[in-house]
Amino acid sequence: FVLDNHHLLEKEKPFLVCSNTASMLKDTRLAKHFQMDGDLSVHYGLFEGCGETPASKESKSSCC
């Protein structure tokens, strides 16, 4: 199953995903097609293809 441009999920093959991808798979119409093991209690950092650097904490502009 091709979820997007960097997630190719093969049937019956375990695949590590970040919490955002896990949410896309378990909290949408796709949930009935995927089995999720584990939880979000441990953070493993950035996953390959899920961003280059963590989001910056400083804001360069204001909305107000």
C-alpha positions in Angstrom: 0.0 0.0 0.0 1.4 3.4 -1.0 0.4 5.9 1.7 2.4 8.8 0.3 5.6 9.6 -1.4 7.8 8.0 1.3 5.6 5.2 2.9 5.3 1.9 1.0 3.7 -0.6 3.3 3.9 -4.3 2.4 1.2 -6.8 3.4 2.1 -8.9 6.5 5.5 -7.0 6.9 6.0 -5.0 10.1 6.9 -1.4 9.4 8.1 1.2 11.9 6.3 4.5 11.7 6.3 7.9 13.5 3.3 8.9 15.6 1.9 11.1 12.8 1.8 8.2 10.4 0.5 5.9 13.1 -2.4 8.3 13.6 -3.1 8.5 9.8 -3.4 4.7 9.8 -5.3 4.0 13.0 -7.6 7.1 13.3 -8.9 7.1 9.7 -10.9 4.9 7.3 -7.6 3.0 6.8 -7.7 1.6 10.4 -9.5 -1.6 9.4 -6.6 -2.5 7.1 -3.7 -2.1 9.5 -2.7 -3.6 12.8 -0.9 -1.3 15.2 1.4 -2.8 17.9 2.9 -0.7 20.7 2.0 2.7 21.9 3.5 6.2 21.9 5.2 6.0 25.3 8.7 6.0 23.8 9.9 8.7 21.4 12.5 7.4 18.9 13.3 10.7 17.2 12.9 11.6 13.6 12.1 8.7 11.2 13.7 8.7 7.8 11.6 10.6 5.3 9.5 12.3 8.0 11.4 15.6 8.1 15.0 16.8 8.0 15.2 18.7 11.3 13.0 19.1 14.4 10.7 22.1 14.2 12.3 25.3 15.5 11.0 26.6 18.8 11.6 30.2 18.0 9.0 32.1 16.0 10.2 34.5 13.3 6.9 36.2 12.9 3.8 36.8 14.8 0.2 36.3 13.8 -0.9 39.5 15.7 
